[in-house]
Amino acid sequence: MGGDASPIDMKTQRSADIASGLFLACLGLVVLYAATSITGGMEERLPPRTLPYFLGTTVLLAGLLLSIKSWRYRGPDTAIKWPSRKGFIRVLVAFVSLAFYTCAINLIGMPLATALFVAFLVWYLWRRKRRVFYALLTGVISGVVVFYVFIRFLELSFPTGFLGP
């Protein structure tokens, strides 16, 4: 006993991967369940629920594979260092910005919301020279890709904002 951590209390890569994988699998199930309530007309090339079904299935399978792979791993388990207060704040800012992004999609359209979200996260998380330039460049590219791939090419019915139908 004398100060040794029990195996349950240890923070290891294996246990973190199992927990993360199970969380992702549950998140994928939530997305799949939520996608069943999306309605859309038949006049569209692909139904609006296509992308959520694809993403939900992908996240579900990735989470399950991560958990199974980590569960079956029998090599040496490495202890991991959990984020410090500064790291926790960075994760919290990323989640809060994700919440703002989801709210902004209907207000200003998905392409612009995506551009602003990606630009902000790159600016905030990337601590290198010329980060403003790369943040703006990455944000603009992301917004353009969302507009042309998802809205124009795949003809999914996402809010376009001022870019129009």
CORPEQUI-V640949 format. One line per field, one symbol per residue. ss: DSSP state (h for helix, s for strand, l for the rest). psi: psi as a letter, one per 30 degrees, with the letter a starting at -180 (. if undefined). A space follows every 10 residues. Layout:
ss=???
psi=???
//
This chain:
ss=llllllllll lshhhhhhhh hhhhhhhhhh hhhhhlllll llllllllhh hhhhhhhhhh hhhhhhhhhh hhllllllsl llllhhhhhh hhhhhhhhhh hhhhhhhhlh hhhhhhhhhh hhhhhlllll hhhhhhhhhh hhhhhhhhhh hhhlllllll hhhll
psi=difkklfefk jleeeeeeee eeeeeeeeee eeeefffkll lffleklffe eeeeeeeeee eeeeeeeeee efkgakkkkl klkaeeeeee eeeeeeeeee eeefefefle eeeeeeeeee eeeefjillh feeeeeeeee eeeeeeeeee eeefhkilkf bffl.
//
